[in-house]
Structure formats: C-alpha cells, structure tokens
C-alpha cells in the first residue's frame, strides 16, 4: 500500500458501479493502468440476508430516511447498485441526452453486443409474473417481458436471491468489468474511502483516501468520480465544487399486493414483466420479494395479517417519475419531500395495479409505504459537468447517476453503462492518457 504514492497511474476511478465499471472496462482494454477505489467490501456474493443488509440497509450509510419517513436505498459494495438491482436494461432517454449534445445510441449498441441483454425466456418467467401479465393483457394493458442483463443459462428456477446479489453468476454485475481490468494490470482497493480530489493549478492530480485506518494519497493524470448520486457530490464538495447536491431526483415506489388461492410461489426473478405508462409518468411491474423482504414491507404498514400469505401473494410495483427538488446535507442526509405530483402518479398507478389484481382474482389488496431508489441529478450535465462529463477542474470527470440532468423514472443501468463507455472512448481517444 505504501508504494502507491510512488506508482504512476493513468487514471484513478472512485466507485465500481455500472458507470465507473464501464469506464474502467473501456480504459483498461486500451492499456491504461488504473487504480480503482471502492468504499464497499469486495467479498464474494453469498446471497444471504446478512450480507444484503450490510450492503444496502445500514441507516445513515446505504439507507437514508427523509423527513417524510421515505427510505432511500443504494448499495455500498464492489459493483455498486448492480449487485442488488434486478438487472433491467431499459433504453436511455435518448431525446433528453440529445438536447445536451450527447448521442448515446452508438455506445448502447456496443453494450448490447457485449452483454447478454434480452427478455427472460418463458421458462424463467415465474408463476406470479405470468399470472399478472395474463391478467393485465386480458383487460387491455400493453404488458410485456422486460429486457434483462442476465446469463440465462446460469439462472435457477425457484430462486429468490436476485436482490441479494445472485451467488450463481446469472445476474450480470459490474464486478466482471472490474475483474477484467485487474487482469489487464489495474489495481483495486476495496474498503477505500475517498475523501477529496487533489489539485495543482486547478488541475486534478490525485485522490486522498482512507484505507485500513490510515490516510493515503495516490496520483494519476485523470480522475473519474463514480461514487453514485450521493457519494460523488459529497466528494466534490470536499474538493472545492459546491454547486452540487441540490435539486435532484430519486425513483419513488410503492407495491400493491393481493392474495390468490391458486399460487404457491414466492421465489422467482422479479421485474420480469411490466408496462410503462410513459405519458403518465409511472412504471408497473411484477415484484415478487423474498420472504424476509416481504415481511418488512407488510410490517411497514402494520399488515401483520398478511405475513402468512407470502407464497400466495401477487405483488405489483408502481414506480413514479420524480420531480427535481431537495438537497443533500453536509454529511449526505437526504432532505427531499415527495410532492403532490409524485403522490398522484403513484396513486394513479396503484389504481391500475388494483384493477389487474382484482381481474386476477386477488383479494385483501393493500399497498406498502413509500420507498425510493436510484438517486441522481446531483451533479447535472450542463450545470456541473459538460457533455464529456468533465468538471470545471481539468482532468476531473464524473460518470454515475449524479450527472443525469433530468428525471425520467426508469432504472438507469443501461444508460450508465453507455455513459461510461462513451467517456472511456473520449479519454482514450487522445494520443496518450494525458488530456
């Protein structure tokens, strides 16, 4: 560890989620030597409740509670959000990015060639998802399979470990990109907490970080921050950029749950099918949860009577497009309120979900309390970074959900992979790593 100060890296990348992982993947294959700093742990994915809680449900770290008692979840682990996500690959909002001078289509096309993106095969669609889709189509909804980033030959039936990281390697995560970079000579440190970007003459020159209880410095010609919608703005504030962490978005959601008699499930790939109400600003999908998460959801709204019905439950998630607002505190607290527009979207979506459940024969239908995921927009394109994701500090770039300038209410994984690939090509397009 001591010799890192004397090691000359071409780039330091802070964070290993889809954005940072994609940049690392692109640059390492161009011969760049990269130091990757990840705050979370890099232990093998075990698919256990304990490990999941440690990665994504620690209050004040990966779980933030707003003044309205809305829980905002993000993962702190090697691979970031791609560890606990449901592997959905929604198309980016191309027109939004076009307006900012960013054409993501070529990068998306390359990502689709490299990764196994496709809807799940019929054999992997679980009984609850199938029943929900059949009911939705029966009453006229354009409900269909959703695109996934999954090695389907590794996927197991009657499995509920998707949200717990998938110990079988079926669900793609950006860990594969990080491992590939290490095979190409890059260096990875997990449990490394970046504290600020080092500068010389308004040019980024390195990163200061803590590792195993000691403070360290590492230096490189290019710095990329990919610590997520909360981690990156906090790091930028410590580095002298203060117009970050304001007027941001997350994806608020609730779950409508009913009970049917002709079902004995509870273990299947979630978000396998769904319907996007684009004009209305919300998405509906199936969302079968592991028993322990289902128990938390029911207890959240004091529906303890529903605990025994897990295997017979039909759950539909309603995820709404958010409006910009709020701010992050100095320590990363989330001060943002769910407004009337977002509440209306969620309730409108709930009415559609209820119709689908009733048509499927469900009874004892109830809805959960609010939850949120995918915090972003804290380091917006055109406000903090330019169309090449460069900040006002030379050689300092950002590539994660924080740069997305507007909310659109869909999982951002494919968008972040494309942004990372595009940034990697931009950086490596020079004759040498020095910009």
C-alpha positions as CSV (number, residue, x, y, z in Angstrom):
1,X,0.0,0.0,0.0
2,X,2.8,2.4,0.8
3,X,4.2,2.3,-2.7
4,X,1.0,3.6,-4.3
5,X,2.2,7.1,-3.7
6,X,5.2,6.4,-6.0
7,X,3.2,4.5,-8.6
8,X,2.2,6.5,-11.6
9,X,-1.4,5.6,-12.7
10,X,-3.0,6.7,-15.9
11,X,-6.4,7.1,-14.1
12,X,-8.0,6.8,-10.7
13,X,-11.6,5.8,-10.7
14,X,-13.6,6.2,-7.5
15,X,-16.6,3.8,-7.4
16,X,-17.3,0.5,-9.2
17,X,-20.9,0.6,-10.1
18,X,-22.2,0.5,-13.7
19,X,-20.8,3.9,-14.6
20,X,-17.3,3.5,-13.0
21,X,-17.1,-0.1,-14.1
22,X,-17.8,0.7,-17.7
23,X,-15.1,3.4,-17.7
24,X,-12.6,1.0,-16.2
25,X,-13.5,-1.7,-18.7
26,X,-13.0,0.6,-21.6
27,X,-9.8,2.2,-20.5
28,X,-8.1,-0.9,-19.2
29,X,-8.5,-2.6,-22.6
30,X,-6.7,0.4,-24.1
31,X,-3.7,-0.3,-21.9
32,X,-4.4,2.3,-19.2
33,X,-3.2,1.4,-15.7
34,X,-6.0,2.3,-13.3
35,X,-6.3,2.5,-9.6
36,X,-9.9,1.7,-8.5
37,X,-11.1,2.8,-5.1
38,X,-14.3,1.3,-3.8
39,X,-15.7,2.2,-0.4
40,X,-17.6,-1.0,0.0
41,X,-16.5,-4.6,0.5
42,X,-15.4,-6.9,-2.2
43,X,-16.2,-10.3,-0.6
44,X,-17.8,-12.9,-2.8
45,X,-21.6,-12.7,-3.1
46,X,-23.1,-15.2,-0.8
47,X,-26.8,-14.4,-1.4
48,X,-27.6,-14.1,2.3
49,X,-29.8,-11.8,4.3
50,X,-26.9,-10.6,6.5
51,X,-24.8,-9.6,3.5
52,X,-27.6,-7.8,1.8
53,X,-28.4,-5.8,4.9
54,X,-24.7,-4.9,5.2
55,X,-24.6,-3.7,1.6
56,X,-27.8,-1.8,1.3
57,X,-29.8,-1.4,4.5
58,X,-27.5,0.3,7.0
59,X,-29.2,3.5,8.3
60,X,-27.1,6.6,7.5
61,X,-24.9,4.8,5.1
62,X,-26.8,2.9,2.4
63,X,-30.3,3.6,3.8
64,X,-31.4,7.2,4.1
65,X,-34.7,8.3,5.6
66,X,-36.3,11.5,4.5
67,X,-38.3,13.8,6.8
68,X,-41.4,12.1,5.4
69,X,-40.0,8.7,6.6
70,X,-39.4,7.6,3.0
71,X,-36.5,5.2,2.8
72,X,-33.9,5.8,0.0
73,X,-31.7,2.7,-0.7
74,X,-28.4,2.5,-2.6
75,X,-25.7,-0.2,-2.4
76,X,-22.2,0.3,-1.0
77,X,-20.3,-2.7,-2.3
78,X,-17.9,-3.7,-5.0
79,X,-20.2,-3.5,-8.1
80,X,-22.4,-0.8,-6.5
81,X,-26.0,-0.8,-7.5
82,X,-25.5,-3.6,-10.0
83,X,-25.2,-6.0,-7.0
84,X,-28.7,-5.5,-5.7
85,X,-30.5,-4.4,-8.9
86,X,-33.0,-6.6,-10.8
87,X,-30.9,-6.5,-14.0
88,X,-33.3,-4.4,-16.1
89,X,-31.9,-2.8,-19.2
90,X,-34.3,0.0,-20.1
91,X,-33.4,2.1,-23.1
92,X,-31.9,5.5,-22.2
93,X,-33.9,8.7,-22.7
94,X,-32.2,9.4,-26.0
95,X,-34.0,12.7,-26.7
96,X,-33.1,14.0,-23.3
97,X,-29.4,13.4,-23.9
98,X,-29.6,14.7,-27.5
99,X,-30.7,18.1,-26.1
100,X,-27.4,18.2,-24.1
101,X,-25.3,17.2,-27.1
102,X,-24.9,13.6,-26.1
103,X,-25.7,10.8,-28.5
104,X,-25.8,7.6,-26.6
105,X,-27.0,5.3,-29.4
106,X,-23.6,4.1,-30.6
107,X,-22.5,3.3,-27.0
108,X,-25.7,1.5,-26.3
109,X,-25.3,-0.6,-29.5
110,X,-21.8,-1.7,-28.3
111,X,-23.0,-2.5,-24.8
112,X,-25.8,-4.7,-26.3
113,X,-23.2,-6.6,-28.3
114,X,-21.0,-7.2,-25.3
115,X,-23.6,-8.1,-22.6
116,X,-26.4,-10.7,-22.6
117,X,-29.4,-8.2,-22.8
118,X,-32.7,-9.9,-23.6
119,X,-36.1,-10.6,-22.0
120,X,-36.2,-13.7,-19.9
121,X,-37.2,-16.9,-21.7
122,X,-40.7,-18.2,-21.0
123,X,-39.2,-20.9,-18.7
124,X,-37.7,-18.3,-16.4
125,X,-40.9,-16.2,-16.0
126,X,-42.3,-17.2,-12.6
127,X,-45.9,-18.1,-11.8
128,X,-46.8,-14.7,-10.2
129,X,-45.3,-12.7,-13.0
130,X,-47.1,-14.9,-15.6
131,X,-50.4,-14.5,-13.7
132,X,-50.0,-10.7,-13.5
133,X,-49.1,-10.4,-17.2
134,X,-52.0,-12.6,-18.2
135,X,-54.5,-10.5,-16.2
136,X,-53.1,-7.2,-17.4
137,X,-53.3,-8.3,-21.1
138,X,-56.8,-9.6,-20.5
139,X,-58.0,-6.1,-19.7
140,X,-56.1,-4.3,-22.4
141,X,-52.8,-3.3,-21.0
142,X,-49.6,-3.5,-23.1
143,X,-47.9,-5.6,-20.6
144,X,-44.8,-7.5,-21.8
145,X,-41.5,-9.0,-20.8
146,X,-38.7,-6.6,-19.8
147,X,-35.1,-6.6,-21.1
148,X,-32.6,-8.1,-18.6
149,X,-28.8,-8.3,-18.4
150,X,-28.7,-12.0,-17.4
151,X,-26.8,-15.1,-18.3
152,X,-29.9,-17.1,-18.5
153,X,-28.2,-20.5,-18.7
154,X,-27.0,-19.8,-15.1
155,X,-30.4,-18.7,-13.8
156,X,-32.1,-21.0,-11.4
157,X,-35.8,-21.7,-11.0
158,X,-37.5,-21.3,-7.6
159,X,-34.8,-18.9,-6.5
160,X,-35.2,-15.6,-4.6
161,X,-31.7,-14.3,-4.4
162,X,-31.8,-11.7,-7.2
163,X,-31.9,-8.8,-4.7
164,X,-29.2,-10.5,-2.6
165,X,-26.6,-10.3,-5.3
166,X,-27.1,-13.7,-7.2
167,X,-24.3,-16.0,-5.9
168,X,-24.7,-18.1,-9.1
169,X,-23.4,-15.5,-11.5
170,X,-26.6,-15.4,-13.5
171,X,-27.3,-11.7,-13.0
172,X,-24.6,-9.5,-14.6
173,X,-22.8,-7.0,-12.4
174,X,-20.0,-4.5,-13.0
175,X,-17.8,-6.7,-10.9
176,X,-17.0,-8.5,-14.1
177,X,-15.7,-5.3,-15.6
178,X,-13.5,-4.7,-12.5
179,X,-12.1,-8.2,-12.6
180,X,-11.3,-7.8,-16.3
181,X,-9.5,-4.5,-15.5
182,X,-7.4,-6.2,-12.8
183,X,-6.5,-8.9,-15.4
184,X,-5.2,-6.1,-17.6
185,X,-2.9,-4.7,-14.8
186,X,-5.1,-2.4,-12.9
187,X,-5.2,-2.2,-9.1
188,X,-8.3,-2.5,-6.9
189,X,-8.7,-1.4,-3.3
190,X,-12.0,-2.2,-1.5
191,X,-12.8,-0.6,1.8
192,X,-11.1,2.6,0.5
193,X,-13.0,5.8,1.3
194,X,-12.1,8.7,-1.0
195,X,-12.2,12.0,0.9
196,X,-11.1,14.6,-1.7
197,X,-9.6,15.2,-5.1
198,X,-6.0,16.6,-5.0
199,X,-5.3,19.5,-7.3
200,X,-2.4,21.5,-8.7
201,X,-3.2,24.8,-10.5
202,X,-6.9,23.9,-10.8
203,X,-6.0,20.5,-12.4
204,X,-6.8,17.2,-10.7
205,X,-3.7,15.3,-9.8
206,X,-4.8,12.6,-7.4
207,X,-7.1,11.4,-4.7
208,X,-6.8,11.4,-0.9
209,X,-8.5,8.4,0.8
210,X,-8.5,6.4,3.9
211,X,-7.7,2.7,3.8
212,X,-7.4,0.3,6.8
213,X,-7.5,3.2,9.2
214,X,-4.7,5.3,7.6
215,X,-4.8,8.2,5.2
216,X,-3.2,7.8,1.8
217,X,-2.7,9.7,-1.4
218,X,-2.5,8.3,-4.9
219,X,-1.7,10.3,-8.1
220,X,-2.9,10.0,-11.7
221,X,-3.3,12.0,-14.9
222,X,-7.0,11.5,-15.0
223,X,-9.6,11.2,-12.2
224,X,-13.1,9.8,-12.6
225,X,-15.6,10.0,-9.8
226,X,-18.3,7.3,-10.0
227,X,-19.3,7.1,-6.3
228,X,-23.1,7.5,-7.0
229,X,-25.7,10.1,-6.7
230,X,-24.9,10.7,-3.1
231,X,-21.2,9.8,-2.8
232,X,-20.0,11.9,-5.7
233,X,-21.5,15.3,-4.8
234,X,-20.1,14.9,-1.2
235,X,-16.7,14.2,-2.6
236,X,-16.9,17.2,-5.0
237,X,-17.9,19.5,-2.1
238,X,-14.8,18.4,-0.3
239,X,-12.8,19.1,-3.4
240,X,-14.0,22.7,-3.9
241,X,-17.0,22.3,-6.1
242,X,-20.0,23.4,-4.1
243,X,-22.9,23.8,-6.6
244,X,-23.7,20.1,-6.2
245,X,-26.3,18.0,-4.3
246,X,-29.2,20.3,-5.0
247,X,-32.5,19.8,-6.9
248,X,-32.1,16.1,-7.5
249,X,-34.3,13.1,-8.1
250,X,-34.9,9.6,-7.0
251,X,-37.4,7.0,-8.1
252,X,-40.3,6.7,-5.5
253,X,-42.2,3.5,-5.5
254,X,-44.9,1.6,-3.7
255,X,-46.1,-2.0,-4.0
256,X,-49.7,-3.2,-4.4
257,X,-50.1,-6.7,-3.0
258,X,-53.0,-9.1,-3.2
259,X,-53.6,-12.7,-2.4
260,X,-54.8,-15.5,-4.7
261,X,-55.6,-19.2,-3.9
262,X,-54.1,-20.8,-7.0
263,X,-50.5,-19.9,-6.3
264,X,-47.7,-21.4,-4.2
265,X,-44.7,-19.3,-5.2
266,X,-42.7,-16.6,-3.6
267,X,-39.4,-17.4,-5.3
268,X,-38.9,-16.0,-8.9
269,X,-37.0,-13.4,-10.9
270,X,-38.6,-10.0,-10.0
271,X,-39.4,-7.3,-12.6
272,X,-39.6,-9.9,-15.3
273,X,-42.6,-8.2,-17.0
274,X,-44.3,-4.9,-16.9
275,X,-45.9,-1.8,-18.6
276,X,-44.5,1.7,-18.8
277,X,-47.2,4.4,-18.7
278,X,-44.8,6.9,-20.3
279,X,-47.2,9.8,-20.7
280,X,-48.5,9.4,-17.2
281,X,-45.1,9.1,-15.6
282,X,-45.0,5.7,-13.9
283,X,-44.0,2.1,-14.5
284,X,-45.8,-1.1,-13.3
285,X,-44.0,-4.4,-13.0
286,X,-44.3,-7.6,-11.0
287,X,-42.2,-7.6,-7.9
288,X,-42.0,-10.9,-6.1
289,X,-39.9,-10.5,-2.9
290,X,-38.0,-12.9,-0.7
291,X,-40.0,-13.8,2.4
292,X,-37.8,-11.6,4.7
293,X,-38.3,-8.5,2.5
294,X,-42.0,-9.3,2.1
295,X,-42.3,-9.4,5.9
296,X,-40.6,-6.0,6.1
297,X,-43.0,-4.5,3.5
298,X,-46.1,-5.8,5.3
299,X,-44.8,-4.8,8.8
300,X,-44.1,-1.3,7.4
301,X,-47.9,-0.7,7.1
302,X,-48.9,-2.9,10.0
303,X,-50.4,-5.6,7.8
304,X,-49.2,-8.4,10.0
305,X,-52.2,-10.4,9.0
306,X,-50.6,-10.7,5.5
307,X,-47.4,-12.4,6.7
308,X,-48.7,-16.0,6.2
309,X,-49.8,-15.2,2.6
310,X,-46.3,-14.8,1.1
311,X,-46.4,-17.8,-1.2
312,X,-49.9,-16.8,-2.4
313,X,-49.1,-13.1,-2.9
314,X,-49.4,-11.2,-6.2
315,X,-47.2,-8.1,-5.9
316,X,-47.2,-5.2,-8.5
317,X,-44.6,-2.4,-8.1
318,X,-45.6,1.1,-9.0
319,X,-42.5,3.3,-9.7
320,X,-43.1,7.0,-10.5
321,X,-41.2,9.7,-12.3
322,X,-39.9,12.1,-9.7
323,X,-39.7,15.9,-9.8
324,X,-36.4,17.7,-9.1
325,X,-36.1,19.1,-5.6
326,X,-34.4,18.9,-2.2
327,X,-30.8,18.9,-1.1
328,X,-28.1,16.7,0.5
329,X,-26.8,17.8,3.9
330,X,-23.1,18.1,4.6
331,X,-23.0,14.6,5.8
332,X,-25.1,13.1,3.0
333,X,-28.5,13.3,4.6
334,X,-31.4,13.4,2.2
335,X,-33.7,16.4,2.6
336,X,-36.3,15.9,-0.1
337,X,-40.1,15.7,0.1
338,X,-42.4,13.6,-2.0
339,X,-44.6,16.2,-3.7
340,X,-48.3,16.1,-4.7
341,X,-47.4,15.3,-8.4
342,X,-45.4,12.3,-7.4
343,X,-48.1,11.1,-5.0
344,X,-50.7,11.4,-7.6
345,X,-48.7,9.4,-10.1
346,X,-48.2,6.7,-7.5
347,X,-51.9,6.6,-6.6
348,X,-52.9,6.6,-10.3
349,X,-50.6,3.7,-10.9
350,X,-51.9,1.9,-7.8
351,X,-55.5,2.1,-9.3
352,X,-54.2,0.4,-12.5
353,X,-52.4,-2.2,-10.4
354,X,-55.5,-2.8,-8.3
355,X,-57.6,-3.5,-11.4
356,X,-55.1,-6.0,-12.6
357,X,-55.0,-7.8,-9.3
358,X,-58.8,-7.9,-9.0
359,X,-59.0,-9.3,-12.5
360,X,-56.5,-12.0,-11.5
361,X,-58.8,-13.0,-8.6
362,X,-56.8,-11.3,-5.9
363,X,-58.4,-10.3,-2.6
364,X,-57.2,-8.5,0.5
365,X,-55.3,-6.0,-1.6
366,X,-53.2,-3.4,0.2
367,X,-50.3,-1.0,-0.7
368,X,-47.0,-0.5,1.0
369,X,-45.4,2.7,2.3
370,X,-43.1,4.8,0.1
371,X,-39.6,3.7,-0.8
372,X,-37.1,5.2,-3.2
373,X,-34.1,4.1,-5.3
374,X,-31.7,5.5,-8.0
375,X,-30.8,8.9,-6.5
376,X,-29.4,11.1,-9.3
377,X,-29.2,14.5,-10.8
378,X,-26.9,15.9,-8.0
379,X,-24.1,16.7,-10.5
380,X,-26.0,17.6,-13.6
381,X,-24.8,17.8,-17.2
382,X,-24.7,21.4,-18.3
383,X,-24.6,22.7,-14.7
384,X,-21.6,20.9,-13.1
385,X,-20.2,18.8,-15.9
386,X,-20.1,19.4,-19.7
387,X,-21.2,17.0,-22.4
388,X,-18.0,15.0,-22.0
389,X,-18.7,14.7,-18.2
390,X,-15.7,17.0,-17.4
391,X,-16.0,19.3,-14.3
392,X,-14.6,22.8,-14.0
393,X,-11.4,21.2,-12.7
394,X,-9.2,20.0,-15.5
395,X,-8.7,16.2,-15.8
396,X,-11.6,15.6,-13.3
397,X,-14.7,13.7,-14.7
398,X,-17.9,12.2,-13.3
399,X,-19.7,9.1,-14.5
400,X,-22.6,7.9,-12.5
401,X,-26.3,8.6,-11.9
402,X,-25.4,12.0,-10.5
403,X,-24.8,13.5,-14.0
404,X,-28.2,12.6,-15.4
405,X,-29.8,16.1,-15.8
406,X,-33.5,15.2,-15.6
407,X,-35.6,12.5,-14.1
408,X,-37.4,10.0,-16.3
409,X,-38.4,7.4,-13.8
410,X,-36.8,4.2,-15.1
411,X,-33.9,2.1,-13.9
412,X,-30.6,3.7,-15.3
413,X,-28.3,0.8,-15.6
414,X,-28.0,0.7,-19.4
415,X,-27.8,4.5,-19.5
416,X,-24.8,4.4,-17.1
417,X,-23.1,1.6,-19.0
418,X,-23.4,3.7,-22.2
419,X,-22.2,6.9,-20.5
420,X,-19.2,5.0,-19.1
421,X,-18.3,3.5,-22.5
422,X,-18.7,6.9,-24.1
423,X,-16.4,8.6,-21.5
424,X,-13.9,5.8,-21.8
425,X,-13.7,6.3,-25.6
426,X,-13.4,10.0,-25.2
427,X,-10.5,9.7,-22.8
428,X,-8.6,7.0,-24.7
429,X,-9.2,8.8,-28.0
430,X,-6.2,11.0,-27.3
431,X,-2.8,10.0,-28.5
432,X,-1.8,9.2,-24.8
433,X,-3.6,9.2,-21.5
434,X,-2.7,12.9,-20.8
435,X,-5.5,15.2,-21.7
